């Protein structure tokens, strides 16, 4: 299966403003691209790029005063199969975890797992360690939080999401990650493209999606507490401790996002 992926972001900057973008497909999926997913910027400005400490590809630029459009459009190959999990994977004891996973056991800006320790053990201490425990966490979070785009907040932490019982996909991911870390399971936040292939219409407006990966026997596994069912066509963009590490755009000054479009559409054979 092939997917057309891309976005069109329109900003208005009242003054020249430094920006860091994290919008390219993750290096683990680059070989699936039919062509590079180059970021196009109007008006044209000089850009530079680097890899952050998590291996994500970042783009730096100085946005001039006035309107700016940031866009990309690419074709990527995908298996077309629903995601699969090894639900028999066990939990890895902390002393046996690889060093690179240890940072994902720690509390972070939005995943305040240290404040959820007692609650996590009360809720999930009975669940079988490993993938069954992670799935129990996802089941709980899926039911605990009511999804509504109007409830998005850039400052809501995991404990807030638990207490308020509302939010968007990043809140589902943050709460599930915090619970996993409280149970000594490394968990990392993921930003992805995720379309509606294989789901019944009507389809909501396109958006980027948050999910997370948990480290279990056999390695990292993807989980999605927002949808909580296997999905088709998830395309990873970036990984980090929480949403603060993988923001699609970090701006160092005032601005207005005037338009936001994202697409992840199946390419019908014979079309482009």
Secondary structure, DSSP 8 states (H G I E B T S, - for coil): -EEEEEEEEEEEESS-EEEEE--S--GGGGGGBSS----EEES---EEEEE-TTS-EEEEEEE-SEEEEEEEEEEEE---S-----TT-----GGGS-GGGGGGGS--SS--GGGSHHHHHHHHTTS-TTHHHHHHHHHHHHHH-EE-GGG--SS--HHHHHHH-EE-HHHHHHHHHHHHHHTT--EEEEEEE---TTS-S------EEEEEEEEETTEEEEE-TTT-S--S--EEEEEESSGGGS-SEEESS--EEEEEEEEEEE--TT--
